[in-house]
Amino acid sequence: MILGSLMAGPAHGYQIKKRITDTFGDQYPHVSDSAVYPRLLRFEKESLTKSQIQIQNKAPSKKVYHLTDAGMQKIKELAAKPVKANKKITHADLDELSIHIMFFSLISREERKKVIEPFYNYLKRRRDTAIDKLEKYKPQIDKYTLVLFEYGIPMDEKGLEMYQKLMDME
């Protein structure tokens, strides 16, 4: 996210934090200085960014970061790298996938497919299992759990539809 935010143009640390918050909204409500600044220093050491000191009148100078060609290449590599999820997909895995999706325009359809397929397959198994359990145990399921199934299954189907669309897009 930090490196990718520089695709919108050069920025200093506070601007980077604001871009991330503005882009992701409540998904990432607080990006701390302790997360941003050490990464910016590391990115500069790895030649993924370069910086310039911007002198200001009556205010402290600012270090403005610029994305390098190597940084752009790194964003593409990260977007194409599949999310390492365990057998059960967690909220953290879904958050990471969301970040990948924001950079899908930089990678090929085949690369997108490799990133999405594990999530698609997991959600398909979860939906199919829920349908099987609903069919098998419907008479014994209490009305509250039944509501969970009735809304959860269509939500999974919408997720599958979204993943399929992301994989099929040119």
C-alpha positions as CSV (number, residue, x, y, z in Angstrom):
1,M,0.0,0.0,0.0
2,I,2.7,2.4,0.9
3,L,4.8,1.8,-2.2
4,G,1.7,1.7,-4.4
5,S,0.4,5.1,-3.0
6,L,3.4,6.7,-4.8
7,M,1.9,5.7,-8.1
8,A,-0.3,8.8,-7.7
9,G,2.8,11.0,-7.6
10,P,5.5,12.1,-5.3
11,A,4.5,12.6,-1.6
12,H,5.9,13.0,1.9
13,G,5.0,10.6,4.7
14,Y,1.9,12.4,5.9
15,Q,0.5,12.6,2.3
16,I,1.2,8.9,1.8
17,K,-0.8,8.1,5.0
18,K,-3.6,10.3,3.8
19,R,-3.7,8.7,0.4
20,I,-4.0,5.2,2.0
21,T,-6.7,6.3,4.3
22,D,-8.6,8.1,1.5
23,T,-8.3,5.1,-0.8
24,F,-9.2,2.4,1.7
25,G,-11.5,4.3,4.0
26,D,-12.4,2.5,7.2
27,Q,-10.7,-0.7,5.9
28,Y,-7.4,0.8,7.2
29,P,-8.5,3.6,9.5
30,H,-5.1,4.4,11.0
31,V,-1.8,4.0,9.2
32,S,0.8,4.8,11.9
33,D,4.0,6.7,11.5
34,S,5.8,3.6,12.8
35,A,4.5,1.7,9.8
36,V,5.1,4.3,7.1
37,Y,8.5,5.9,7.8
38,P,10.6,2.8,8.4
39,R,9.2,1.3,5.2
40,L,10.0,4.5,3.3
41,L,13.6,4.3,4.5
42,R,13.8,0.6,3.5
43,F,12.3,1.3,0.1
44,E,14.9,4.0,-0.5
45,K,17.8,1.7,0.5
46,E,16.4,-0.9,-1.9
47,S,16.2,1.8,-4.7
48,L,12.4,1.4,-4.9
49,T,12.0,5.1,-4.1
50,K,14.2,8.1,-4.2
51,S,13.7,11.2,-2.1
52,Q,14.3,14.9,-2.2
53,I,14.2,17.4,0.7
54,Q,11.6,20.1,0.1
55,I,12.4,23.3,1.9
56,Q,9.4,25.3,3.1
57,N,9.1,28.8,4.4
58,K,8.3,29.0,8.1
59,A,7.8,25.3,8.4
60,P,10.1,22.3,8.7
61,S,11.5,20.8,5.6
62,K,9.8,17.7,4.2
63,K,11.3,14.6,2.6
64,V,9.3,13.9,-0.6
65,Y,9.5,10.4,-2.0
66,H,9.3,9.4,-5.7
67,L,8.6,6.0,-7.1
68,T,11.5,4.6,-9.2
69,D,11.2,2.2,-12.1
70,A,12.4,-0.5,-9.8
71,G,9.7,0.5,-7.3
72,M,7.1,0.2,-10.1
73,Q,8.4,-3.3,-11.0
74,K,8.2,-4.3,-7.3
75,I,4.5,-3.2,-7.1
76,K,3.8,-5.4,-10.2
77,E,5.7,-8.4,-8.6
78,L,3.8,-7.9,-5.3
79,A,0.4,-7.7,-7.1
80,A,1.1,-10.9,-9.0
81,K,2.3,-12.8,-5.9
82,P,-0.4,-15.1,-4.6
83,V,-1.6,-14.5,-1.0
84,K,-0.3,-17.2,1.3
85,A,-3.5,-18.3,2.9
86,N,-3.9,-21.4,5.0
87,K,-6.8,-23.9,4.4
88,K,-9.2,-21.4,6.0
89,I,-9.2,-17.9,4.5
90,T,-9.0,-15.2,7.2
91,H,-9.9,-11.6,7.3
92,A,-6.2,-10.7,7.0
93,D,-6.0,-12.8,3.8
94,L,-9.0,-11.0,2.4
95,D,-7.5,-7.6,3.3
96,E,-4.3,-8.6,1.5
97,L,-6.3,-9.7,-1.5
98,S,-8.1,-6.3,-1.5
99,I,-4.7,-4.6,-1.8
100,H,-3.7,-6.9,-4.7
101,I,-6.9,-6.2,-6.5
102,M,-6.2,-2.5,-6.4
103,F,-3.1,-3.1,-8.5
104,F,-4.6,-5.8,-10.9
105,S,-4.4,-3.3,-13.8
106,L,-0.6,-3.8,-13.7
107,I,-0.5,-7.5,-14.1
108,S,-1.7,-10.1,-16.7
109,R,-4.9,-12.1,-16.7
110,E,-2.9,-15.3,-15.9
111,E,-1.2,-13.6,-13.0
112,R,-4.6,-12.3,-11.7
113,K,-6.0,-15.8,-12.0
114,K,-3.2,-17.3,-9.8
115,V,-3.9,-14.7,-7.1
116,I,-7.7,-15.2,-7.2
117,E,-8.1,-19.0,-7.7
118,P,-7.3,-20.0,-4.1
119,F,-10.0,-17.6,-2.9
120,Y,-12.5,-18.7,-5.5
121,N,-11.9,-22.4,-4.7
122,Y,-12.2,-21.8,-1.0
123,L,-15.4,-19.9,-1.3
124,K,-16.8,-22.5,-3.7
125,R,-16.1,-25.3,-1.2
126,R,-17.6,-23.2,1.6
127,R,-20.8,-22.5,-0.4
128,D,-21.1,-26.1,-1.6
129,T,-20.7,-27.4,2.0
130,A,-23.3,-25.0,3.2
131,I,-25.8,-26.1,0.5
132,D,-25.2,-29.7,1.4
133,K,-25.7,-29.2,5.1
134,L,-28.8,-27.1,4.5
135,E,-30.3,-29.8,2.3
136,K,-29.3,-32.6,4.7
137,Y,-30.2,-30.9,8.0
138,K,-32.9,-28.3,7.2
139,P,-35.6,-29.9,9.3
140,Q,-33.4,-29.8,12.3
141,I,-31.9,-26.3,11.9
142,D,-33.4,-23.6,14.1
143,K,-34.9,-20.5,12.5
144,Y,-31.9,-18.3,13.4
145,T,-29.3,-20.6,11.9
146,L,-31.6,-21.0,8.9
147,V,-31.5,-17.2,8.3
148,L,-27.7,-17.4,8.4
149,F,-27.7,-20.0,5.7
150,E,-30.4,-18.2,3.6
151,Y,-28.2,-15.0,3.5
152,G,-24.8,-16.6,3.7
153,I,-25.1,-18.8,0.6
154,P,-26.2,-15.9,-1.7
155,M,-23.4,-13.8,-0.3
156,D,-20.9,-16.5,-1.1
157,E,-22.4,-16.8,-4.6
158,K,-21.9,-13.0,-5.1
159,G,-18.3,-13.4,-4.0
160,L,-17.8,-16.2,-6.5
161,E,-19.3,-14.1,-9.2
162,M,-16.9,-11.2,-8.3
163,Y,-13.9,-13.5,-8.3
164,Q,-14.9,-15.0,-11.6
165,K,-15.3,-11.6,-13.1
166,L,-11.8,-10.5,-11.9
167,M,-10.3,-13.6,-13.4
168,D,-12.1,-13.2,-16.8
169,M,-11.4,-9.5,-17.3
170,E,-9.1,-8.5,-20.1
